[in-house]
Amino acid sequence: MYELFIELLNQIFWEGYAEQLAQDNPAVFELELAEFMNNYNQ
């Protein structure tokens, strides 16, 4: 699932966006990942 989330972010924005977000703002990254997981599991 984590890999799908990374791939989705990179496709929506640009290649490397997910890694940059995780480094620059880890709280937002974790929040977005949790939301993605919750939506996927519904």
URQUI-V212439 format. One record per pair of residues at least 4 apart in sequence whose C-alpha atoms are under 8 Angstrom apart, sorted by the first residue. I is the first residue (numbers start at 1). J is the second residue. D is the distance in whole Angstrom. If there is no record, write none. Layout:
# URQUI-V212439
i=I j=J d=D
i=I j=J d=D
This chain:
# URQUI-V212439
i=1 j=5 d=6
i=1 j=37 d=8
i=2 j=6 d=6
i=2 j=33 d=8
i=3 j=7 d=6
i=4 j=8 d=6
i=5 j=9 d=6
i=5 j=33 d=7
i=5 j=36 d=7
i=6 j=10 d=6
i=6 j=18 d=6
i=6 j=19 d=8
i=7 j=11 d=6
i=8 j=12 d=6
i=9 j=13 d=6
i=9 j=14 d=8
i=9 j=17 d=7
i=9 j=18 d=6
i=10 j=14 d=5
i=10 j=15 d=5
i=10 j=16 d=6
i=10 j=17 d=6
i=10 j=18 d=6
i=11 j=15 d=7
i=13 j=17 d=6
i=16 j=20 d=6
i=17 j=21 d=6
i=18 j=22 d=6
i=18 j=29 d=8
i=19 j=23 d=6
i=20 j=24 d=6
i=21 j=25 d=5
i=21 j=26 d=7
i=21 j=28 d=8
i=21 j=29 d=6
i=22 j=26 d=5
i=22 j=27 d=8
i=22 j=28 d=8
i=22 j=29 d=5
i=22 j=30 d=8
i=25 j=29 d=6
i=26 j=30 d=6
i=27 j=31 d=6
i=28 j=32 d=6
i=29 j=33 d=6
i=30 j=34 d=6
i=31 j=35 d=6
i=32 j=36 d=6
i=33 j=37 d=6
i=34 j=38 d=6
i=35 j=39 d=6
i=36 j=40 d=6
i=37 j=41 d=6
i=38 j=42 d=6
